[in-house]
Amino acid sequence: MKKLLLSAAVLAMSTSFAFADTVRMGTEGAYPPYNFINDAGEVDGFERELGDELCKRAELTCEWVTNEWDSIIPNLVSGNYDTIIAGMSVTDERDEVIDFTQDYIPPSPSAIAALSDGINLGSAVIAAQTGTIQAAYIAESGATLVEFATPDETIAAVKNGEADAVLADKDFLAPIVAESNGELVFTGPDVSIGGGVGMGLRESDGELRAKFNTAISSMKADGTLNTMLKKWFGDEIATYE
């Protein structure tokens, strides 16, 4: 899933989460089907349904907050919300700044989409969302990277000729490719970068992390999480045994 490159300037706060009935759930609201804003102007998607169920099981009340991706970790650390639930893969780099719950989506691949197959990826111009490990992967590959603030802009860049292809989570790209009526196709092999997706929390909020870990474990054990994954991502999504 989406992978944020951390700025060295981000510092962890020592302020602990003061337990209350309401937990502010931070998400991007721009990465369907993980999270998006629906026609009623509300946070929707897999992570909205998941977060509400986790809060129910943890006997907490969710309050949803949206934040742009490139500042989502700094604003967690500074106390603007209490969790990140936004398609964020667990990485060693992030774990130096914040803590994570266990994963609620197993590791899954990124993929490359373009207007036609057979692109020479070594010399191509490839779009990715700013501040993601997909962007870092492209930069290190020798291809030319063009970065955009939102995932929708990366798709538009391919369609209007600014980029030859886009690299993003395959779960994000799959419905876009399927609904393009052949305009977009997958090209090249899938790309494995990053781990599973988990909730991000401040390092000082161990009690809250434990509550969500217990809730995630219960959803894995009773099959609810697998059902929810298939509902939002289809039967091809990796699930838990």
Disulfide bonds with the S-S distance in Angstrom:
Cys55-Cys62 2.20
